[in-house]
């Protein structure tokens, strides 16, 4: 029983008193890697999404095969996209934010 209780205490260690997880560190887009924040506007199927990027360009985003099973993207999600160097209207989705992380970005002024 002692083992069960210690695991239970550890799982709530990063939570606030109201039950929401506390955000400590959030990945931000890196300018040196040409990453931009984007909002998923529509799902196109076949691992493709329509992205409304923060630089004002609407791009077709592709979820790479290495992230396809691990990253489930829905409409309205905030993601990091890397535009292609040879075709600016297309991009790869490299990161998806959780809801608390998106709220943190909005409070810090990353989302306009």
C-alpha atoms as a printed R data frame, in Angstrom:
    type eleno elety resid chain resno      x      y       z
1   ATOM     1    CA   UNK     A     1  0.000  0.000   0.000
2   ATOM     2    CA   UNK     A     2  2.844  2.410   0.672
3   ATOM     3    CA   UNK     A     3  3.942  2.124  -2.929
4   ATOM     4    CA   UNK     A     4  0.470  2.990  -4.255
5   ATOM     5    CA   UNK     A     5  0.131  6.079  -2.036
6   ATOM     6    CA   UNK     A     6  3.560  7.418  -2.976
7   ATOM     7    CA   UNK     A     7  2.706  7.145  -6.678
8   ATOM     8    CA   UNK     A     8 -0.568  8.928  -6.084
9   ATOM     9    CA   UNK     A     9  1.165 11.832  -4.333
10  ATOM    10    CA   UNK     A    10  3.752 12.160  -7.081
11  ATOM    11    CA   UNK     A    11  1.148 12.364  -9.838
12  ATOM    12    CA   UNK     A    12 -0.413 15.459  -8.213
13  ATOM    13    CA   UNK     A    13  2.930 17.129  -7.500
14  ATOM    14    CA   UNK     A    14  2.790 19.473 -10.538
15  ATOM    15    CA   UNK     A    15 -0.859 20.440 -10.145
16  ATOM    16    CA   UNK     A    16 -2.435 23.557  -8.734
17  ATOM    17    CA   UNK     A    17 -4.957 23.364  -5.923
18  ATOM    18    CA   UNK     A    18 -7.899 23.446  -8.388
19  ATOM    19    CA   UNK     A    19 -6.639 20.343 -10.243
20  ATOM    20    CA   UNK     A    20 -5.247 21.965 -13.411
21  ATOM    21    CA   UNK     A    21 -1.623 21.119 -14.222
22  ATOM    22    CA   UNK     A    22  0.855 23.940 -13.674
23  ATOM    23    CA   UNK     A    23  2.891 24.903 -16.745
24  ATOM    24    CA   UNK     A    24  6.571 25.279 -15.944
25  ATOM    25    CA   UNK     A    25  8.331 25.146 -19.302
26  ATOM    26    CA   UNK     A    26  6.880 25.623 -22.780
27  ATOM    27    CA   UNK     A    27  8.640 25.131 -26.106
28  ATOM    28    CA   UNK     A    28  8.582 28.326 -28.170
29  ATOM    29    CA   UNK     A    29  9.270 28.599 -31.924
30  ATOM    30    CA   UNK     A    30 12.925 29.038 -32.830
31  ATOM    31    CA   UNK     A    31 13.670 31.740 -35.391
32  ATOM    32    CA   UNK     A    32 16.984 30.144 -36.373
33  ATOM    33    CA   UNK     A    33 15.100 27.000 -37.472
34  ATOM    34    CA   UNK     A    34 12.447 29.081 -39.303
35  ATOM    35    CA   UNK     A    35  9.595 27.895 -37.039
36  ATOM    36    CA   UNK     A    36  6.288 29.778 -36.756
37  ATOM    37    CA   UNK     A    37  3.204 29.413 -34.582
38  ATOM    38    CA   UNK     A    38  0.061 28.332 -36.415
39  ATOM    39    CA   UNK     A    39 -3.564 27.458 -35.728
40  ATOM    40    CA   UNK     A    40 -5.135 24.395 -37.358
41  ATOM    41    CA   UNK     A    41 -8.139 25.662 -39.335
42  ATOM    42    CA   UNK     A    42 -9.252 22.489 -41.141
43  ATOM    43    CA   UNK     A    43 -8.344 18.830 -41.346
44  ATOM    44    CA   UNK     A    44 -7.774 17.774 -44.951
45  ATOM    45    CA   UNK     A    45 -7.192 14.055 -44.429
46  ATOM    46    CA   UNK     A    46 -4.174 11.873 -45.222
47  ATOM    47    CA   UNK     A    47 -2.081 13.592 -42.486
48  ATOM    48    CA   UNK     A    48 -2.658 17.020 -44.006
49  ATOM    49    CA   UNK     A    49 -4.070 20.112 -42.303
50  ATOM    50    CA   UNK     A    50 -4.779 23.708 -43.282
51  ATOM    51    CA   UNK     A    51 -2.735 26.085 -41.094
52  ATOM    52    CA   UNK     A    52 -3.302 29.765 -40.377
53  ATOM    53    CA   UNK     A    53  0.236 30.877 -39.530
54  ATOM    54    CA   UNK     A    54  1.100 33.864 -37.337
55  ATOM    55    CA   UNK     A    55  3.091 35.451 -40.169
56  ATOM    56    CA   UNK     A    56 -0.170 35.883 -42.123
57  ATOM    57    CA   UNK     A    57  0.253 33.033 -44.609
58  ATOM    58    CA   UNK     A    58 -2.239 30.177 -44.986
59  ATOM    59    CA   UNK     A    59 -0.265 26.986 -45.512
60  ATOM    60    CA   UNK     A    60 -0.990 23.335 -46.083
61  ATOM    61    CA   UNK     A    61  0.630 21.472 -43.192
62  ATOM    62    CA   UNK     A    62  1.882 17.914 -43.245
63  ATOM    63    CA   UNK     A    63  2.227 15.740 -40.152
64  ATOM    64    CA   UNK     A    64  5.416 13.688 -40.649
65  ATOM    65    CA   UNK     A    65  5.246  9.928 -40.264
66  ATOM    66    CA   UNK     A    66  7.377  9.950 -37.114
67  ATOM    67    CA   UNK     A    67  4.749 12.070 -35.337
68  ATOM    68    CA   UNK     A    68  1.607 10.705 -36.975
69  ATOM    69    CA   UNK     A    69  0.617  8.225 -34.253
70  ATOM    70    CA   UNK     A    70  1.895 10.315 -31.325
71  ATOM    71    CA   UNK     A    71  0.400 13.693 -32.204
72  ATOM    72    CA   UNK     A    72 -3.369 13.830 -32.676
73  ATOM    73    CA   UNK     A    73 -4.260 17.194 -34.174
74  ATOM    74    CA   UNK     A    74 -7.757 18.709 -34.088
75  ATOM    75    CA   UNK     A    75 -9.245 21.922 -35.453
76  ATOM    76    CA   UNK     A    76 -8.333 24.923 -33.317
77  ATOM    77    CA   UNK     A    77 -5.097 23.424 -31.943
78  ATOM    78    CA   UNK     A    78 -1.996 25.615 -31.688
79  ATOM    79    CA   UNK     A    79  1.062 24.055 -33.361
80  ATOM    80    CA   UNK     A    80  4.594 24.907 -34.428
81  ATOM    81    CA   UNK     A    81  5.102 24.659 -38.190
82  ATOM    82    CA   UNK     A    82  8.299 24.730 -40.227
83  ATOM    83    CA   UNK     A    83  7.702 26.157 -43.741
84  ATOM    84    CA   UNK     A    84  9.392 24.360 -46.590
85  ATOM    85    CA   UNK     A    85 12.386 26.214 -48.029
86  ATOM    86    CA   UNK     A    86 11.458 25.525 -51.658
87  ATOM    87    CA   UNK     A    87  7.649 25.865 -51.406
88  ATOM    88    CA   UNK     A    88  6.503 28.527 -48.935
89  ATOM    89    CA   UNK     A    89  2.806 27.584 -49.058
90  ATOM    90    CA   UNK     A    90  3.537 24.200 -47.447
91  ATOM    91    CA   UNK     A    91  4.891 23.343 -43.985
92  ATOM    92    CA   UNK     A    92  5.656 20.481 -41.617
93  ATOM    93    CA   UNK     A    93  3.928 20.320 -38.225
94  ATOM    94    CA   UNK     A    94  6.647 19.690 -35.653
95  ATOM    95    CA   UNK     A    95  4.951 20.379 -32.285
96  ATOM    96    CA   UNK     A    96  1.451 20.520 -30.800
97  ATOM    97    CA   UNK     A    97  0.613 22.493 -27.670
98  ATOM    98    CA   UNK     A    98 -1.672 21.243 -24.916
99  ATOM    99    CA   UNK     A    99 -4.450 23.515 -23.649
100 ATOM   100    CA   UNK     A   100 -2.512 24.783 -20.558
101 ATOM   101    CA   UNK     A   101  0.535 25.459 -22.747
102 ATOM   102    CA   UNK     A   102 -1.601 27.389 -25.260
103 ATOM   103    CA   UNK     A   103 -3.041 29.469 -22.405
104 ATOM   104    CA   UNK     A   104  0.508 30.201 -21.220
105 ATOM   105    CA   UNK     A   105  1.483 31.346 -24.737
106 ATOM   106    CA   UNK     A   106 -1.573 33.600 -24.885
107 ATOM   107    CA   UNK     A   107 -0.826 35.151 -21.488
108 ATOM   108    CA   UNK     A   108  2.802 35.836 -22.505
109 ATOM   109    CA   UNK     A   109  1.776 37.526 -25.781
110 ATOM   110    CA   UNK     A   110  3.011 34.946 -28.286
111 ATOM   111    CA   UNK     A   111 -0.487 34.566 -29.772
112 ATOM   112    CA   UNK     A   112 -1.946 37.733 -31.249
